[in-house]
Amino acid sequence: MTQVGVELIVMTVRQRDLEVLLVRRPGNEWALPSGRVRGEHLETRASEVLNTQTGISGIRLEQLFSFDREGTTHVAVTYLALIAADRYPLAPGDDIVEVRWCPLDDLPSLPAGHAEAIAYGHDRLRAKTAYAPIAVQLLPETFTLGELHEVYEVVLDAQLDARNFRRDVLAAGVVEEVGTARRSGPGRPARLYRSRGSDFAVIAQERRPAGRISRLNVSTQRTE
């Protein structure tokens, strides 16, 4: 009989690194937050697993893919979520020794299939960031355009012209000013913005500037 489980790929950006949330179980085994489905709705079970194992709740989950683990009778339904790490304190569950953010380029040894799922989630994230305003989910509620620019560069792994990026984001209507500013160094305080909507959806107004970002990303990859 095929067993069905859920796995959670939760990503964030910290100090210019894209990181994924992992849990450490007894026996020093690192893994994605995961658990078996016991008859519940899949997304309900995924939210429950994430909360009980990491302490995170109330975030948007996107069903990513179903992985048929080779050589087993286990099907894993994987969900992807993007969050600002500072907004969600971590709290290990009863059967979890530790919860930690780990850079994608420095992952510990993982169970079969988990590294593959993370790589697939990363590819989907980069592709969707190029055409939809989902990167704002990786930021606090209010942020500067410089912080948004940095997140896009980290996720797309590409250098984006700051002036053009600012112009395109404002023209697209993806963000709006909140009427306050923040000083983070010499010079004038930077204006603060918030998202006008951070769903996983294409915003028609953004297609032109996002297309430019996408083309730049492809060009950068070809020259590597």
Buried (B, 14 or more C-beta within 10 A) or exposed (E): EEEBBBBBBBBBBBEEBBBBBBBBBEEEEBBBBBBEBEEEEBBEBBBBBBBBBBBBEEBBBBEBBEBEBEEEEBBBBBBBBBBBBEEBEBEBBEEBBEBBBBEBEEBEEBBEBBBBBBEBBBEBBBEBBBBBBBBBBBBEEBBBBEBBBBBBBBBBEBEBEEEEBBEBBBEBEBBEEEEEEEEEEEEEEBBBBBBEEBEEEEBEEBBEBBEBBBEBBEEBEEEE
